[in-house]
Amino acid sequence: MSKRPNILFFLTDDHGAWTLSEYGNKALKTPCFSQLSSNGTLFRNAFTPCPVCSPARACVMTGQTPSQVGIHDWLQEWDEEIDSRDWLSGCLTLPELLRSRGYYTILSGKWHLGRSHFTPRGFDRCFGLPGGQGDHNSLYTYHQDGVKVTLDGNKSENITSRAIDMLEDVPDDLPFFLNVGYIATHSPYEASAHDPELVCMSQELSLGDIPKYIPHPWVKNEGGISCSSNDLTTYYQGYYAAVLELDRNIQRVLSYLKKSGKLENTIVIYTSDHGCAMGHNGFFGKGNSTRPLNMYDSSIRVPLIISGPGVMKSHEVDAHVDHYDLFEAICEWGGVSSTPCVGQSLAALAEGKESLDWPEVVYGEYGDLRMMRTPNYKFINRYGRGPNELFNLKNDPEERCNLSGRSEFESLENAMILNLNSWYSDHEKSNASGLNVSSLPIHNRKDEAWRDGLREKTAGYNLGSSSLSDLMA
């Protein structure tokens, strides 16, 4: 490209890819997402490196692992001690890197990496969410470039309106980087927490795409939603309403850019910080909805759709990619040199170019849990703080039968342990490693006793009826 593109980056919250028709949902119609996919490239196998908000966002903003950055759980920013710290101190972030290349940088919405009541380093403008993000529809005190602004109404609507306002101030001679951080589709999920008009639309939808599971034996029962509840309809309808809310507000931003003549030279990226289960695998939420913590695909699989100049239209990519690869791609499109690299730029894949040497493996961690995932197998190592897990994803895609510890898979499991340990030895810092429990935020350590207490109860569990011969076929 002779002219550097604008970059519009939607990073939403708790959005499971399974809700979109492009990923197989038969009920929910989201015209903006469909149009975005038609105009660009959809990644069928995109994953987050961590299934919870703050560390996942740190990965995509720095291109580094949680065990390099030192953020291993979501940050309770209403706690002054946690909120007062810049948790990415010492790391170069995407906005800093792009700003150094002449980009006008804007954040509208969620940051969740500390000091959210200020404009984060690297951004020229910011409309942010200080402290706890609150409900979807309520009176809330935001900040505009560090100045408190109290507004009523829907947060996605307010975030969108301010994003458009700040886009109008972009100098004509500069490309822009706009990060839009909606809190939808995060809890609260209940229908009553969402826009009544969108809830009415969701009430007309079939709920057949949402699986019905018995509660997982590890489910966290501290005021959460249980799969054993008599009527879960209100949560399903609220979650679908939040997806419709995203679709409507993303369209507002794209319509503004089209009207202003800037969309043609804008790379549009849509993804979520991590996935979200609505009964999938027997729980509601993400990686911290069970004890021990989990790395189910419902928690780590994310939607990823990219369109814009140079990006192939109506294209689908099956290669396994993650947010490290996305970070590298944004750097490439923005003309930024980023070293050292954890990921490999997925730009060529989005542009329709084959990559014969693409590594079909992704890695993840959550505190003292680490995972590697290939197209056929997933291995999770809990390093003595809970049972390890090994799943045959080809024959057991719902991850219901744990094969770890079985003699038939001993050589495979040992090889994956060596691979996992080797990869993280190259991508961690000793004072930031998730395996060093003392390095975790205090609130991440409260569940150690509970986690240990589940060790014997859950070792070698089997949630399915598949025989071992079926799984090995």
Buried (B, 14 or more C-beta within 10 A) or exposed (E): EEEBBBBBBBBBBBBBBBBBBBBEBEBBBBEBBBBBBBBBBBBBBBBBBBBBBBBBBBBBBBBBBBBBBBBBBBBBBEBEEBBEBEBBEEBBBBBBBBBEBEBBBBBBBBBBBBBBBBBBBBBBBBBBBBBEBBBBBEEBEBBBBEEEBEBEBBBBBBBBBBBBBBBEEBEEEBBBBBBBBBBBBBBBBBBEBBBEEBBEBBBEBEBEBBBEBEBBEBBBEEEEBBBEEEEBBBBBBBBBBBBBBBBBBBBBBBEBBEEEEBBEBBBBBBBBBBBBBBBBBBBBBBBBBBBBBBBBBBBBBBBBBBBBBEBBEEBEBEBBBBBBBBBBBBBBBBBBEBEEBBBBBBBBBBBEEEEEEBEEBBBBBBBBBBBBBBEEBBBBBBEEBBBBBBBBBEEBEBBBBBBBBBEEBEEBBEEBBEBBEEBBEEBBBEEBBBBBBEBBBEEBBEBBEEBBEBBEEBEEBEBEEBEBEEBEE
